[in-house]
Amino acid sequence: MQVQKYSVNHHPIQTLLITSNEIAIPEIQRPVVWEAIDVRNLLDSLYQGYPIGYLIAWRNPNVKLKDGSTSAGKRILIDGQQRVTALMAALLGQQVITKEYATIRIKIAFNPSSESFEVSNPAIRNDAAWIPDIVSVFSPDFQVLPFVNSYARQVEAEPNAVFERIERLRGILNNPVGLIELNSDLSIEEVTEIFIRVNSMGTELSQADFVMSKIASNEMYDGTTLRKAIDYFSHLAVTPEFHATIERNDPEFAGTSFFRDMSWLKSENDDIYDPTYTDMLRVAFTSEFKRGRLQDLVALLSGRNFATKQYEEDIAEASFHQLAHGVHSFMNETHFKRFVMIVRSAGFVDSSLIGSQSALDMAYILYLIMRAQKREAAAIEHVVRRWFVLATLTGRYSGQTETRIDTDIRRMSELGEEAYVETVAEAELSEAFWSNLLPQQMNTSSANSPYMHVFKAAQVKLGDKGFLSRDITVQDLVLNRSDIHHIFPKNYLKKSGMTKGRYNQIANYAVTQSEINIAIGVLQTTLGAGFRRQETVWRDHRSRGAPK
């Protein structure tokens, strides 16, 4: 008999947004991806009585408390966060954060005469036919009859019709919304599969999204602050001026140790390593817990005891504190800058040479682990640099990333970091790799292949000059402006019958100054024209009967 993996219930919007304490609503400070027009359309659908889709919640497992009692887990909203955030903004007047982390109010206007919704604007605010912000209608202080009478006089409308439409608008709070509640004992893989099948867009739900929802929903161990630290750092790394925005809009967070740890980014413009929140979670978790699967982090933050398969508050508390420590280590200025310095010392001096973010993540994990062990700086640099180049060159994390990281970190813990790196290097970078596999793999025309990245990095490391350059190095060209020149001329290879995929192989590329590349092109054109003129003269000579 098939076990039911979920239950379906319907709740009024008011219950979900205002009175319910059972569902962990997504924190309003998380960036909203909807545009204001999407919010307008949502309100219009509710007013027309149309369905707005199901929300999906996943119940946290029951946790054994320190006193021996059991606490029922809340439900975490994993699908429908944008809809709920939009409703909280439009109906309750809560501010939202845009993708640029600007704090705004989304104001939706309503015209009782035409029964239409629009995004509020100056023209609407000056038009008596519009309610410029429907938040006022849902306020506890809103008085329906005085408003109806005043509105009807101003626009010469029928009071009864206005009253009916205002009540219909206020009735939106009573519209039912379907809630699919997933069982607490489902695995992340099962939850993800259900999410994809129910979600009409087929949107991917990453395990990092699960972790962020899990963190944000925890009030006991200050999950909101930890979630902000991860979100804010990843944005600040790309946009240093965001530092002032945090200070202005979130003074409470600005007083935390997390903010002090990340403040060095306000004057940092290096883009070698711009981590996303997924990268931060992976590095902080794996370096601290010596595990590579983020689903394990979800379980640990829930309090899972892997030995007894029970959920315990002590484990949840310890896991939150340990993850917070990992996030602090990740953000530490000394750690971060010295790691980037090691990557640069391997020849990867520009972000254009970084082809694998996962390889960067694993290299940083390795750095933080060895740093925590108080290993000598020279040993850390050698091992981290060697592993990063190996992982990049072999495409080690190009598929099944979490499985590979989990295997690597466990084996490193068993054998030791240096021993494992050398073992993998001997196996992966054998003579057969250099003489057989690598030449075959270079049969590609993609200049973004890992082999081309590592080749350029090697040239930088060795201080090579650009092709035919006397003074300009490859590093100068990578950091500024360079061309890719075909060592065997492209037109020559075309005439020889080679296809684009053959003459554009990366083995035929050389990093070249733009001026030299142009000069070569001019020389080839000039010589080609000379050869063609000589050929014409020879043919004319033959046509007049001259001897060969």
C-alpha positions in Angstrom: 0.0 0.0 0.0 1.4 3.4 -1.0 2.2 5.6 1.9 0.8 9.2 1.6 3.7 11.6 1.6 1.7 14.8 2.0 -1.5 16.3 3.1 -3.5 19.1 1.3 -5.5 21.7 3.2 -6.9 25.1 2.4 -6.3 28.2 4.6 -7.6 31.8 4.4 -4.9 34.2 3.3 -5.4 36.1 6.6 -4.6 32.9 8.6 -1.3 32.4 6.6 -0.1 35.9 6.8 -1.4 37.3 10.1 -2.7 34.9 12.6 -0.8 31.6 12.0 2.2 30.8 14.0 2.6 27.3 12.5 4.3 28.2 9.3 7.7 29.8 9.2 7.0 32.6 6.7 10.1 33.6 4.7 11.9 36.5 6.2 10.8 39.7 4.5 14.4 40.9 4.2 15.3 38.2 1.6 15.6 39.7 -1.9 12.3 39.6 -3.8 12.6 38.6 -7.5 9.1 39.6 -8.5 8.5 42.9 -10.3 5.8 45.3 -9.0 3.6 44.4 -12.0 3.7 40.7 -10.9 2.3 41.8 -7.5 -0.4 43.8 -9.3 -1.4 40.7 -11.3 -1.5 38.6 -8.2 -3.9 41.0 -6.5 -6.1 41.2 -9.6 -6.3 37.4 -9.7 -7.3 37.2 -6.1 -10.0 40.0 -6.6 -11.3 38.0 -9.6 -11.5 34.9 -7.5 -8.9 33.0 -9.6 -6.6 30.4 -7.9 -3.0 31.5 -7.3 -1.5 28.0 -7.0 -0.5 25.9 -4.1 2.0 26.7 -1.4 4.3 23.9 -0.3 5.5 23.5 3.2 7.8 20.9 4.8 7.2 20.1 8.4 10.3 20.0 10.6 10.7 16.8 12.5 9.7 16.6 16.1 12.7 17.4 18.3 13.6 16.0 21.7 14.2 18.8 24.1 16.8 19.0 26.9 14.2 18.3 29.5 13.1 15.1 27.8 9.9 16.5 26.3 9.2 16.7 22.6 8.6 19.8 20.5 6.5 19.7 17.4 8.3 21.2 14.4 7.1 24.2 12.5 6.4 24.0 8.8 8.9 25.7 6.5 7.6 27.3 3.4 9.7 26.0 0.5 7.5 27.0 -2.5 5.3 30.1 -2.7 7.7 32.5 -0.9 7.5 35.1 -3.6 3.7 35.0 -3.5 3.6 35.3 0.3 6.2 38.1 0.3 4.2 39.9 -2.4 1.0 39.7 -0.3 2.8 40.8 2.8 4.1 43.8 0.9 0.9 44.7 -0.9 -1.7 44.0 1.9 0.4 44.7 5.1 2.7 47.4 3.8 5.9 45.6 4.7 9.0 46.7 2.9 10.9 44.4 0.6 14.5 44.1 -0.7 15.1 44.2 -4.4 17.6 42.1 -6.3 20.0 45.2 -5.8 19.2 45.1 -2.1 17.4 48.4 -2.1 14.6 48.7 0.4 11.3 49.7 -1.2 7.6 49.7 -0.7 5.5 48.1 -3.4 2.3 50.1 -3.5 -0.6 48.7 -5.5 -3.5 51.1 -6.3 -7.2 50.2 -6.8 -9.9 52.0 -8.8 -13.3 51.1 -7.3 -15.1 52.6 -10.4 -13.3 50.4 -13.0 -12.4 47.6 -10.6 -8.8 47.7 -11.8 -5.4 47.5 -10.1 -2.2 49.3 -11.1 1.2 49.9 -9.7 0.9 53.2 -7.9 2.5 56.3 -9.6 2.3 60.1 -9.2 -0.5 60.4 -11.8 -2.6 57.8 -9.8 -1.9 59.5 -6.5 -3.3 62.8 -8.0 -6.4 61.1 -9.3 -9.4 60.9 -7.0 -10.8 57.8 -8.7 -7.9 55.7 -7.3 -7.0 54.4 -3.9 -3.2 55.0 -4.3 -2.2 52.3 -1.7 -4.5 49.5 -0.8 -2.7 49.0 2.5 -5.0 51.7 3.9 -8.1 49.5 3.1 -6.7 46.6 5.1 -5.8 48.8 8.1 -7.7 48.0 11.3 -8.5 51.7 11.5 -10.1 51.8 8.0 -13.8 53.0 8.2 -15.7 51.7 5.2 -18.9 53.8 5.2 -17.2 57.2 5.6 -14.7 56.3 2.8 -17.5 55.1 0.5 -19.5 58.3 1.0 -16.5 60.5 0.4 -15.4 58.6 -2.6 -18.8 58.5 -4.2 -19.2 62.3 -3.9 -15.8 63.0 -5.4 -16.2 60.8 -8.5 -20.0 60.9 -8.7 -20.3 57.1 -8.3 -23.1 55.0 -6.9 -22.4 54.5 -3.2 -23.8 50.9 -3.1 -21.6 49.8 -6.0 -18.5 51.4 -4.4 -19.4 49.7 -1.0 -19.7 46.3 -2.7 -16.3 46.6 -4.5 -14.5 47.8 -1.4 -15.9 44.9 0.6 -14.9 42.5 -2.2 -11.4 43.9 -2.1 -11.2 43.5 1.7 -12.6 40.0 1.3 -9.3 39.0 -0.4 -8.0 38.1 3.1 -10.6 35.4 3.2 -9.7 33.8 -0.1 -8.5 30.2 0.4 -5.0 29.2 -0.5 -4.1 25.5 -0.9 -1.2 24.3 1.3 0.6 21.1 0.5 2.2 19.9 3.7 5.0 17.4 3.1 5.8 14.8 5.7 8.8 15.4 8.0 10.4 12.1 7.3 10.8 12.7 3.5 14.3 13.0 2.2 15.5 16.1 0.4 15.5 14.2 -2.9 11.9 13.3 -2.4 10.9 16.9 -1.5 12.8 18.2 -4.5 11.1 15.8 -6.8 7.6 16.8 -5.4 8.6 20.5 -5.7 9.6 20.2 -9.4 6.4 18.2 -10.3 4.1 20.6 -8.6 5.9 23.8 -9.7 4.5 24.6 -13.1 7.7 26.3 -14.2 9.8 23.2 -13.4 12.1 25.4 -11.4 15.1 23.7 -9.8 15.2 23.8 -6.0 18.8 23.5 -4.8 19.8 22.0 -1.5 21.3 25.4 -0.6 17.8 26.8 -0.8 16.6 24.2 1.7 19.5 25.1 4.0 18.7 28.9 3.7 15.1 28.3 4.5 16.0 26.1 7.4 18.4 28.7 8.8 16.0 31.6 8.3 13.1 29.8 10.1 15.1 29.2 13.3 14.4 31.8 16.0 16.0 30.0 18.9 19.6 30.1 17.6 19.4 33.4 15.8 19.0 31.9 12.4 17.8 35.2 10.9 21.2 36.9 11.7 23.1 33.9 10.3 21.1 33.9 7.1 21.7 37.6 6.7 25.4 37.2 7.2 25.5 34.7 4.3 23.3 36.7 2.0 25.0 40.0 2.8 28.5 38.8 2.4 27.8 37.2 -1.0 26.3 40.5 -2.2 28.9 42.7 -0.7 31.7 40.7 -2.4 30.2 41.8 -5.7 29.0 45.3 -4.7 31.2 46.9 -2.1 29.0 50.0 -1.9 26.3 47.8 -0.4 28.1 48.2 2.9 26.6 51.6 3.4 23.1 50.2 2.6 23.4 47.6 5.4 24.5 50.3 7.9 21.5 52.5 6.8 18.8 49.9 6.5 19.8 47.2 9.0 21.4 48.9 12.0 20.7 45.8 14.2 22.8 43.6 11.9 25.4 46.3 11.6 26.1 45.9 15.3 26.9 42.2 15.0 30.3 40.4 14.8 29.3 39.1 11.4 29.1 42.6 10.0 32.5 43.5 11.6 34.0 40.5 9.9 32.7 41.4 6.5 33.3 45.1 6.6 36.7 44.9 4.9 34.9 44.1 1.7 33.7 47.8 1.4 37.1 48.7 -0.1 37.7 45.4 -1.9 37.4 45.1 -5.7 39.1 41.8 -6.4 36.8 39.5 -8.3 38.9 36.3 -8.4 36.5 34.7 -5.9 33.0 36.1 -5.7 31.2 33.5 -3.7 27.4 32.9 -3.9 25.4 31.9 -0.8 25.7 28.3 -2.1 29.5 28.6 -2.1 29.6 30.0 1.4 27.3 27.3 2.7 29.4 24.6 1.1 32.7 25.9 2.3 31.6 26.7 5.9 29.8 23.4 6.3 32.4 21.1 4.8 35.4 22.7 6.5 33.6 22.5 9.9 31.7 19.2 9.7 34.0 17.3 7.3 30.9 16.3 5.2 30.2 17.3 1.6 26.4 16.9 1.2 24.2 19.9 2.1 21.3 17.5 2.9 23.4 16.4 5.9 23.5 20.0 7.0 19.7 20.3 6.8 19.5 17.2 9.0 22.1 18.5 11.5 20.4 21.8 11.8 17.2 19.9 12.5 19.0 18.1 15.3 19.4 14.7 13.7 21.5 12.1 15.5 22.9 10.0 12.7 23.5 7.1 15.2 20.1 6.9 16.8 18.2 8.4 13.8 16.4 10.7 16.3 16.2 14.5 16.5 17.7 16.2 19.5 17.8 19.9 20.5 21.4 19.6 21.7 22.6 18.6 18.2 20.6 21.3 16.5 22.1 23.9 18.9 25.6 22.7 18.4 25.2 22.5 14.6 24.0 26.1 14.4 26.9 27.3 16.5 29.4 25.3 14.5 28.0 26.5 11.2 28.2 30.1 12.5 31.8 29.5 13.3 32.4 28.3 9.8 30.8 31.4 8.3 33.0 33.6 10.5 36.1 31.7 9.3 35.0 32.0 5.7 34.5 35.8 6.0 37.8 36.4 7.9 39.8 39.0 5.9 43.2 37.2 6.5 41.8 33.8 5.5 40.1 35.1 2.4 42.9 37.3 1.1 45.6 34.7 1.7 43.6 32.1 -0.1 43.1 34.4 -3.1 46.9 35.1 -3.0 47.6 31.4 -3.2 45.2 31.1 -6.3 47.0 34.0 -7.9 50.4 32.5 -7.2 49.4 29.5 -9.3 49.0 31.9 -12.3 45.2 32.4 -12.0 45.6 36.2 -11.9 42.2 37.1 -13.4 38.6 35.9 -13.0 38.6 35.0 -16.7 40.9 32.1 -15.9 38.6 30.7 -13.3 36.5 28.0 -15.0 35.3 26.1 -11.9 33.8 27.8 -8.9 33.5 24.4 -7.2 37.2 23.9 -7.6 37.7 27.2 -5.8 35.3 26.1 -3.1 37.1 22.9 -2.4 40.5 24.6 -2.4 39.2 27.1 0.2 37.8 24.3 2.2 41.3 22.7 2.2 42.9 26.0 3.1 40.6 26.5 6.1 41.1 23.0 7.4 44.9 23.2 7.2 44.8 26.7 8.7 42.7 25.4 11.7 45.3 22.7 12.1 48.0 25.4 12.5 50.0 24.0 9.6 53.0 25.9 8.2 52.1 28.5 5.7 54.4 27.0 3.0 52.8 23.6 3.4 49.3 25.1 3.1 50.2 27.0 0.0 51.8 24.0 -1.7 48.9 21.7 -1.1 46.1 24.2 -1.8 47.8 25.4 -5.0 48.4 21.8 -6.2 44.9 20.7 -5.5 43.3 23.7 -7.2 45.3 23.2 -10.4 44.6 19.5 -10.4 40.9 19.9 -9.9 40.7 22.6 -12.6 42.7 20.7 -15.1 40.8 17.4 -14.7 37.4 18.9 -14.3 37.1 17.1 -11.0 33.9 18.9 -9.9 32.2 19.3 -13.2 29.6 16.7 -12.4 28.1 15.2 -9.2 29.9 17.9 -7.3 28.6 17.2 -3.8 29.3 13.4 -4.1 32.9 14.2 -5.2 33.5 16.8 -2.4 32.0 14.4 0.2 34.3 11.6 -1.0 37.4 13.9 -1.1 36.9 15.4 2.3 36.4 12.0 4.0 39.5 10.6 2.3 41.5 13.6 3.3 40.4 13.1 6.9 41.5 9.5 6.8 44.8 9.8 5.0 45.8 13.4 5.7 45.6 16.3 3.2 49.1 16.1 1.7 49.0 12.3 1.3 45.6 12.3 -0.3 46.5 15.1 -2.7 49.7 13.2 -3.8 47.7 10.0 -4.2 45.1 11.6 -6.5 47.8 13.5 -8.4 49.7 10.2 -9.1 46.5 8.5 -10.3 45.0 11.4 -12.3 48.1 13.1 -13.7 50.1 10.0 -14.7 52.3 9.8 -17.8 49.3 8.4 -19.7 47.3 11.6 -18.9 50.0 13.9 -20.3 50.8 11.8 -23.4 47.4 10.4 -24.3 44.4 11.8 -22.5 45.3 15.5 -22.5 46.1 15.7 -26.2 42.8 14.1 -27.0 40.9 16.4 -24.7 42.5 19.4 -26.4 40.5 18.5 -29.5 38.1 21.4 -28.7 37.6 24.9 -30.0 36.3 26.3 -26.7 38.7 29.0 -25.4 36.9 28.5 -22.0 38.0 24.9 -21.7 39.9 24.1 -18.4 43.0 23.2 -20.5 43.2 26.6 -22.0 42.7 28.2 -18.6 45.5 26.1 -17.1 47.8 26.7 -20.1 47.4 30.5 -19.7 47.9 30.3 -16.0 51.1 28.2 -16.6 52.4 30.9 -18.9 51.7 33.5 -16.3 53.4 31.4 -13.6 56.5 31.0 -15.8 56.6 34.7 -16.8 56.2 33.9 -20.6 56.1 36.6 -23.1 53.1 37.0 -25.4 53.4 35.4 -28.9 56.1 37.3 -30.8 56.2 40.0 -28.0 59.6 41.2 -26.9 58.6 42.8 -23.6 54.9 42.3 -22.9 54.2 39.2 -20.8 51.1 36.9 -20.9 50.2 38.2 -17.5 50.1 41.8 -18.8 47.9 40.6 -21.7 45.5 38.6 -19.5 45.1 41.5 -17.1 44.6 44.1 -19.8 43.7 43.4 -23.4 44.8 40.5 -25.6 43.9 38.7 -28.7 44.0 35.0 -29.6 46.1 34.3 -32.6 46.0 31.2 -34.8 49.6 29.8 -34.9 48.8 28.0 -38.3 46.9 30.7 -40.3 43.2 30.1 -40.3 42.8 30.8 -44.0 45.6 28.4 -44.9 43.9 25.7 -42.9 40.5 26.5 -44.5 42.1 26.1 -48.0 43.5 22.8 -46.8 39.9 21.6 -46.3 39.8 21.8 -42.5 36.5 22.6 -40.8 35.9 25.3 -38.2 36.1 22.8 -35.4 39.6 21.7 -36.6 41.3 25.0 -37.3 39.9 26.6 -34.2 41.3 24.0 -31.8 42.8 25.5 -28.7 46.2 23.8 -29.5 46.4 26.3 -32.4 45.8 29.3 -30.2 48.4 31.7 -28.8 47.9 34.8 -26.5 49.0 37.8 -28.6 49.1 41.6 -28.3 46.3 43.1 -30.4 48.9 45.2 -32.3 51.0 42.2 -33.2 47.8 40.2 -34.2 46.8 43.1 -36.5 50.3 43.3 -38.0 50.3 39.6 -38.7 47.0 40.0 -40.4 48.2 42.9 -42.6 51.4 40.9 -43.5 49.3 37.8 -44.4 47.0 40.0 -46.6 50.0 41.7 -48.3 51.8 38.5 -48.9 48.6 36.8 -50.2 48.0 39.7 -52.6 51.7 39.5 -53.8 51.3 35.7 -54.4 48.1 36.2 -56.3 49.6 38.9 -58.5 52.6 36.7 -59.3 50.2 33.8 -60.1 48.3 36.1 -62.5 51.6 37.2 -64.3 52.6 33.6 -64.6 49.3 32.6 -66.1 49.4 35.5 -68.6 52.9 34.4 -69.6 51.7 30.8 -70.2 48.7 32.0 -72.3 51.1 33.7 -74.7 52.9 30.5 -75.4 56.0 31.2 -73.4 58.0 28.2 -72.4 57.6 26.9 -68.9 
